[in-house]
Amino acid sequence: MQAVREIALARIDCDLYAPAVECLDYLAGRLSDQSVLVFDDWTFDLAKGETRAFAEWLPPGAAIPLRVPVFQLNRASLHAGAPRRVARCGRSGGSAGAAGAEG
């Protein structure tokens, strides 16, 4: 079995700060250029959970494009026939745990 060397897409669903730190530490050095990190529990509060872990993980002054789409849902849009949307946060570099860049 080969070790994971480059990660292009990672979906991070750690809920809490400490597991998110561990996940991001694993990703460091493994992220490919133009990779995408998707956070399941982004809070918009830099003092909490995955958001705090990510803010601390970034190098000071890093110029990283961050895309945080926000969707407002209502009951009508949640029925079985409604199309589903996927939200992504982008980061030049890489991602944790999903699709490898090497294939």
C-alpha positions in Angstrom: 0.0 0.0 0.0 1.3 3.4 -1.0 1.4 6.4 1.3 -0.7 9.4 0.4 1.7 12.0 -1.0 -0.6 14.7 -2.7 -4.1 15.6 -1.8 -6.3 17.6 -4.2 -9.6 17.5 -2.3 -10.4 17.1 1.4 -13.6 17.1 3.2 -13.0 18.0 6.8 -15.8 17.0 9.2 -14.2 17.1 12.6 -16.7 19.4 14.5 -14.3 20.3 17.2 -11.0 22.3 17.4 -8.5 19.5 18.5 -9.5 16.9 15.8 -9.5 19.7 13.1 -5.9 20.6 14.2 -4.8 17.0 13.9 -6.4 16.7 10.4 -4.8 19.9 9.2 -1.4 18.8 10.5 -1.8 15.6 8.5 -2.6 17.7 5.4 0.4 20.0 5.8 3.0 19.2 3.1 0.5 16.9 1.3 -1.6 19.5 -0.4 -1.3 19.9 -4.1 -1.5 23.3 -5.9 -5.1 24.4 -6.5 -6.4 21.9 -4.0 -9.8 22.4 -2.3 -10.6 22.0 1.4 -14.3 21.6 2.4 -15.2 22.2 6.0 -18.5 20.8 7.2 -18.7 22.8 10.4 -17.4 26.3 9.4 -18.7 28.8 12.0 -17.6 32.2 10.8 -16.3 32.6 14.4 -12.5 32.6 14.5 -12.6 31.4 18.1 -14.4 28.1 17.5 -13.8 24.6 16.1 -12.7 24.0 12.6 -12.7 27.7 11.8 -10.2 28.4 14.6 -8.0 25.5 13.6 -7.9 26.7 10.0 -7.1 30.3 11.0 -4.2 29.1 13.2 -3.0 26.7 10.6 -2.6 29.3 7.9 0.8 31.0 7.8 0.7 34.7 9.0 -0.1 37.0 6.0 -1.0 34.1 3.7 -2.7 35.2 0.5 -5.1 32.3 0.1 -8.4 32.6 -1.8 -11.2 31.7 0.5 -14.6 31.0 -1.0 -17.4 30.5 1.5 -20.8 30.1 -0.2 -23.8 30.6 2.0 -27.1 29.0 1.0 -30.4 29.9 2.5 -32.8 27.0 2.5 -36.5 26.9 3.1 -38.8 23.9 3.5 -39.8 23.9 -0.1 -36.2 23.6 -1.3 -35.6 20.6 1.0 -38.1 18.2 -0.5 -36.8 15.1 -2.3 -37.2 16.6 -5.8 -35.1 19.7 -5.2 -31.6 19.8 -6.6 -28.8 19.6 -4.1 -25.9 22.1 -3.9 -22.4 21.5 -2.8 -20.5 24.2 -1.0 -16.7 24.4 -1.2 -14.0 26.5 0.4 -10.9 26.8 -1.8 -7.3 26.9 -0.8 -4.3 26.9 -3.1 -2.3 23.9 -1.9 -4.4 20.8 -1.1 -7.0 19.0 0.9 -7.5 16.4 3.5 -8.7 12.9 3.1 -10.6 12.7 -0.2 -9.3 12.6 -3.8 -5.6 12.3 -4.4 -3.9 14.3 -7.1 -1.8 11.4 -8.2 -4.8 9.1 -8.9 
